Amino acid sequence: MKKFNYYLNIFCSSFTVATLVISLVNILSSDKVPTAYIWVFQMAVLCAVITILMFITGILSEKIFKNTPVWVFILTGLTEVLLSVFILGGLCFGWFPFNSFGILTIAVLDIVIYFLVYGIMYIGERKSADNINKILQNSRKNKLNSRRNKDGKDN
Amino acid sequence: MKLIIHQETDCDETEIVIRCSYISPDLQKIIDEIQLCTFSINAYKDGSIKRLNRESICYIESVDEKTFIYCENDVYDCRMKLYELEEKLVKSTFVRISKSCILNIDFIESVRPLLNGKYEALLLNGERLIINRHYVPDFKKKFGL
């Protein structure tokens, strides 16, 4: 269940960040990008596909490669994102033209979104780690105090 | 449930006897606690056997189907399989952190998240262990998160 929550978190974060970034780009640029409601569902499908791909590669990397370096992990994630966006967004949904400018713009946007999502995920994990460190610190303090009390009683 | 304690000065070994008609869930909890407190394991090093208790074990690792017990300063061989030890220690301060390692959380100095969803645990003896992404949820659960 916790694992499902982890991937649900990735899906929600990527969907939110991607929707916000693309909407912002739409407002700032003069290019006409599809703004119909269906676009939101298409984005949800894309984020779901990326999350499923990440889930599969996560399992594979744990089972096959024991110590995947961070750069391989990031590169794999980026490849999954770019492939999904180009195949689903470009070919299936027709979000952007397949010319060098379109491909380059989408690639840069994807990289920005990818690192924003991972930044959000990392901040969440950082918070969890800080909580764990606090619990460890408190438990060490309690143990030290109880040892002192015990020594005091023995003396 | 009655609790009777006989304190005798000439008692060599503490003995716990439970008399009951059936093992209720509450009683099972007590039995589990007692089993954890009295847990010890035979560890082998240089042909000699040492009985290790739970508190002295830092982490347990399986390498090439052999199980090794890491204490603060020593490493011992163990005849038990990692999953057998995990079953016995699951309700204690031990938690599985990778396919081949069980860690005693009492020996953790601090933890930090890595960029690939894994965690790194710094142990009290300065060693660093990686908590795999797959096991991070269980690891957090151990701390009530």
HADDOCK unambig.tbl for C-alpha pairs under 7 A between the chains (distance, minus, plus):
assign (segid A and resid 2 and name CA) (segid B and resid 137 and name CA) 5.72 0.50 0.50
assign (segid A and resid 3 and name CA) (segid B and resid 137 and name CA) 6.67 0.50 0.50
assign (segid A and resid 70 and name CA) (segid B and resid 115 and name CA) 6.45 0.50 0.50
assign (segid A and resid 70 and name CA) (segid B and resid 116 and name CA) 5.64 0.50 0.50
assign (segid A and resid 73 and name CA) (segid B and resid 116 and name CA) 6.20 0.50 0.50
assign (segid A and resid 122 and name CA) (segid B and resid 115 and name CA) 6.76 0.50 0.50
assign (segid A and resid 125 and name CA) (segid B and resid 113 and name CA) 6.02 0.50 0.50
assign (segid A and resid 126 and name CA) (segid B and resid 112 and name CA) 6.95 0.50 0.50
assign (segid A and resid 126 and name CA) (segid B and resid 113 and name CA) 6.00 0.50 0.50
assign (segid A and resid 129 and name CA) (segid B and resid 111 and name CA) 5.92 0.50 0.50
assign (segid A and resid 129 and name CA) (segid B and resid 112 and name CA) 5.66 0.50 0.50
assign (segid A and resid 129 and name CA) (segid B and resid 113 and name CA) 6.54 0.50 0.50
assign (segid A and resid 132 and name CA) (segid B and resid 143 and name CA) 6.55 0.50 0.50
assign (segid A and resid 133 and name CA) (segid B and resid 110 and name CA) 5.48 0.50 0.50
assign (segid A and resid 133 and name CA) (segid B and resid 111 and name CA) 6.49 0.50 0.50
